[in-house]
Amino acid sequence: MAEERDDSRENEILDQLSPEKEVKLTYSLRKVRSLDEAESIIHALDLKGIPAEMNLDGGIVDPIFIGGTPSNKYEILVKEEDKEDANAIFWEWAQEAISQIPKDYYLFEYSNSELKTILIESTEWNELDVLLAEKILRDRYVAIDVSEIDAKRNDRKKEMAQPQSGQEGWILIGYIFSFIGGFVGLLLGYSLWKAKKRLPDGEKTPAYASNVRTHGKIIFFISLVFFTLSAILLILGRIQSAESMG
């Protein structure tokens, strides 16, 4: 009996404990074009004990207003704290493959300046090309200044992170539709206000300058008010029509 009471008490304590919160996978590891490639990467990560999931990144809103093109890529997501271990897997694959590169591989035709550019823009190239670019430079006895590469890489990231200004045409259209009370005003306002652009290293920054985002916020809330009023008036009108017919 005493044992049963102890077990019962233990179960009560366990029931009172809050369940462990599910950890969200928020870091965008990379995007690939095919489902098979995405699944093979997730499987490789799983073998290393790294939880991952696949997200179909359709690029519906942001690329349209930023000037890009929707691409429907499969995005691999992992936990923020797992990003270094996850990226290490791709570097391991590249290290294994570099010895099998054919002699007519296109990077062998690149100039020293072009190869250094690959090192600076390393987040936009696959790991194999980055490692091979470094190897070719060293084989040519070209000095690689790591601090210079890092400085140019940071400068380029800052340049790419600069939000876009202007957008006067979209702002004007947004204000027009906001007072009409249509859903388009809500969409335009929210896009100008909240749109993000993803840098090559996966970091997201605001797509538009502060003044553009302010206009977008105003357009969004004006549209929300008029859209709500239009919906209420429409419902009241239908109720009155139903009552008069009755």
N, C-alpha and C positions, 0 to 999 in steps of 0.2 A: 504493500500500500504506500509506504514511504517513497518507494522508487517511482510509483505512478504519479504521486504528488509532485515530486521533483521534475519528472518529465513534463507534466502539465504546466508547471511554473516556467520551465525553460521555453516551452512553446508559446506561452503568453508573452514572455519578454521578446522573443523573436518576432512575434506578430506586431508588437508595438514599435519595433524598429522601422524607420522609414526605408522603403525600398531603394536600392542603389539607382541613381539617376543614369539614364542612358546617355552615353557620351556621343555627341554629335560629330560626324565626320565633315569638317568644314574646309580643310585645306585642299585646294585644287592641285593635284599632283601633276597631271598632264591631260591633254585631250588627244584622242586617236579617232581615226575615221571609220574603222570597221569594228563590228561587234565582236568578232573572233579575237582581234588584238586586245580589246578591252577585257574580255573574259580571261585571256591568258595572263594578262598583267595582274588581274585580281587574284587569280589562282597562285601566281608566283608570290604575291604579297602574303597570301594566306599561309603558304608553306613556311614563310619567315615569321609567322605569328603577328602579322600586321593587318588589322581589320580594314577593309576597303569596300567601297560600293561604287556603283556606276550610275551616272546621271546623264540623261540625254540633254545636252546643252543646245537648244534650238536657236538661241539668240533672237528672240522675237521682238523685244522692245528696244533694248539698248543699241544694238548695231544699226538699226534703222535710223535713229535720230542722231547717232554719232557719225554716220556716213559709211558704215561697214556693210557687210553682206552676211545674212544668216548662213550658217555653215553646217548645222546639224552634226556636231561631233559628240562622241562619247567621252564624257568627262570622268576621270578617276578621282575619287575623293578619299582622303585618309584623315586621321586625327592630326591636329596641329603639332602635337608632340612627337608624332611618328614620321614627320616629313623628311628628316635627315636619314633615318634608317631606310625609308622607302626609296629615296633618291639614290642611296648607296647601291641598291640592287641594280639600277640601270648602269651605274658606273662599273659594277662587276661584270655585267654582260658585255660592256664595251671593251673592258680589259681582255676578256676571253676572245673577242672577235677581232681585235686589232691585228693580231698575228696572221690572220687569214685574209687580210685586205689585198686584193689583186694590185699589181704594179701599175695598171692603167686607171686606177681609181681617180676620180676627177680632182681631188684635192692636191694631188701631186703636181698639177698644172698651175696651182695658185701661186701668186707672188708672195713674198714675205709679208708685205703690207696687208694683203688680203687674209693671210693666215692669222695675223695678229688681230684683225677685225673679228674673226671667228671667236678668238679668245675673249675679246671685249663683249661681244654679243652672244656669249655662251648659252644664255637661257633661251635663245631663239634657234639653237642648233641642237642636234641630238648628241648624246654623250660620246658616241664613237667618233664623230667628226671633230669634236673639241679635243679629244685625246690625240687623234691623228694629227691635227693641226699643230699641236704642241710638239709631238714627236718629230714631225717633218722639220720644224724650225730648229729643234735641237740637233737633228741630223745634219742640218745645213750650218751648224755652229753659229746660229743667230741668238744673240742675248735676249732673254725674256725678262723684262723688268716687271715683277709682280706688282709692286706698288703703283707703277704707272698704269698697268692694266686695270687694277682695282679703281684707281682714280677716274679713269676714262669711263669705266663701267658705271660708277656712281653718277658721274655727270650726265651720262646718257639716260639713266633711270630718272633723274630729276627732270630732264627735258621731256621725256615721254609722259611723266606724271602731271605736267602742266595742264590744267583744265582748259577747255575751249571757251572762248568768249564769243561775242556776236549773237547769233541765233535770233536776230530781230524779227525775221519772217515768221519763225515758229512761235515766238512770243506774241506777235500780233494776232496770228491765227488762233492761238490759245485763248487770248482775251475775248476774241469775237465769239468763239464757241462756248466760253464760260458763261456769257450772258444769255446765249441762246438756250442754255440748259441741257445741252446734249452730252452724251457720254464721251464724245471726242475731246471735250475740254478737260475732263477728268484724266483721260489718258495722256494728253499732251502735257498738262500741268505736272502730273506725277513723273513723267519721263524727264522733263527739264529739271525737276527738283531732285529726284533720287537716282538718276541714271549713273551707272558706274562704268569705268573701263578697266579691264584687267591688264596689268603689265606682264611682260614675258615671264617674270619670276612668280606669277600667280597673285601678287598683291593687287587689291582693288582700290582705286582712287576715284573721287568725284569726276564725272565726265565734263562738267561745265563749271564755269567760273562762278564765284559767289553771287554776283548780281543776277546771273541767269537763273541760278537755283532759287533765288528770292522771288523772281517773277514766276517761276514754276510753282512755288509754294502758294503764292497768292492766287494764281490761275486755278490751282487744284481746289482750294477752299471756296472760291467764288463759284466754281463749277459744281461743287458738292452742294452748296446752299441752293442754287437755282435748280439743280437736278432734283433735289429733295422736294422743293416747292412744286416743281412741275409734276412730280409723281403724286404728291398729295392732292393737287388740284385735279389731276386726271381721275384719281380714285373717287374724290368727292363728286365730280361730274357724273361718273358712272352710277354712283349711288343715287343721285338726284334723278337721273334718267330712269333708273329702275323703279324708283318710288312713283314717278309721274306716270309710268306705264302701268304700274299696279293700281 
